[in-house]
């Protein structure tokens, strides 16, 4: 499992998704949780509609021709189906590691098996700071982490 808002879909997101497919392998199955418009509205910057973000994810995944089966499911909260579903691993960034730890704690309380947590390192922009959707929205960097020209003030 992997989840996020994925807006815009940047190189950090792509690493997260690619790692999910690597871990699952050709015989596995990847569940990509995509935040609903309501859940995503908590962000500090505007978010494109669910269908637009889903379209970008589908294009990225199909463009990589992964052999692994996959599905995109709406993520209405931080946990989605991760509290009840039978799955083996969750892939997170450094930023979302605490959520995965909370998922395992809650699964244990419910009598469900613990899942393996695979943490990827966040992708760094040219300036050595994390690539993030917020930084892209602010015009600091592009989706590949290239620093954009300073804005004239």
N, C-alpha and C positions, 0 to 999 in steps of 0.2 A: 504494500500500500504506500501511496504517496499522495500528498494533498497540498493545495494552495489556491491562490487567486490567479496566479499566472497572468498578470497584466501590468505591463506588456511582458510577453514571453521572452525572457532574456537568457544570456549564456549560463547564469547560475541555475535558472529553472531547467534548462536543457541538461545540465550536468546531473541534476537531481533525478530527472525523468530517465535519462540514459542509464544511470546507476541502478534504478529500479528494474529496468529490463535486463541488465546484466545479472543482477542477483536472482531474478526469477528464472532466467535461462529459458531455452526454447520450449521446455515442457511445463513451464510455470504459467502464471496468470498475474497481470498487473492491474490493480484497481487504482485509478487516478481520481481522487476526490477534488472536485472543482467547486469553489465557494459559490453559493447562490448570490444573486444580486442583493438580497436582503442582508445576508451575513457579510458580504464584501463591503457593504455601505459603511462599515465601521472604520474603514481606511481613511487616512487624512487627505487623500487625493482622489479625484474622480476615477471611477472604474468603468471600463466598457461593459456592455451587457453580457450576460452569461453566454448566450448563443455565439457572440463574436469571439469571446475567449475560448469557448469550446471548439469553434472552427479552427482557430490557430493551433490548439493542442492536437486536434485530429490531423491537421496538415503536417505538423512536426512529427508525430508518431508514425503516420503512414509513409511520410517521406524517408524515414530511416529504415523502413522495411523490416522491422523487428519480427522474428519468428514467433515470439511470445504472444499469447492471447492477452487481450486487454479490454477494459471498459472504463468509461468516464461516468462517475456518479456525482450527483449534486451533493455538496457539502454544506449542510445547514448550520453546523456548529463546529467547534474545534475537533470533535471526535468522529463525526460521521458514523459509518458502520464499524469502525475499528474496535468498539467496545464489545460487540456481539459476534462479528464475523469470524470464521475459521480461516486464519491466514498465518503465515510464518514470519514475515518481516515487515518492518516499516522503515522507510528511507526518509531521513530528515536532514536539514541543514543545522549548522551550529545554532542558529537563531531559534529553530523549532524543536531542538532536543528536549527541552522541558515538557513540551506537550506529549512527546512519545513516552517519556518517563511516567507522566500522569496517566496515560492510556494503560500502561502495564500495571500501575498501581490499582487502577479501577478494574481492570480485567481480573486481577488476583482477587480483589474483594468480591467479585461476582462469580468466582470459581472457574473462570476461563483461563486457558493456558497463556503464559507469558509469550510475547513475540520478540524476535531478535530486532534490535535497533541498529540500523546502519546509518552512521552520521557521515555526511560528506563535508568537506571543507567548502566554505563559501568561495565563490569565484571573485578574484580581486580585479578591480578596474586598474587602468594604467597608473592611477595615482596611489595605488596600494590599499585603497579602501574597498569594502565590499560593493559588488554590484547589487543594487536594489531598485525595485520599482519606484520608490520614493525619489531616489536620486535621479532616475531617468525622467520622471515626471517634472522634477524641478529644473531639468535642462542641464544638469551637471555632467552627465555621461550619456552615451547611447546604449543600446541593448547589448553591445559587445564590451562595454566598459571603457570605451575610448572617451577621454575627457573632451568635452565640447568647449568651444571658445567662450571666454568670459563674456557675460552679458554686459552690454553698455548700460551704465546707470546715469 
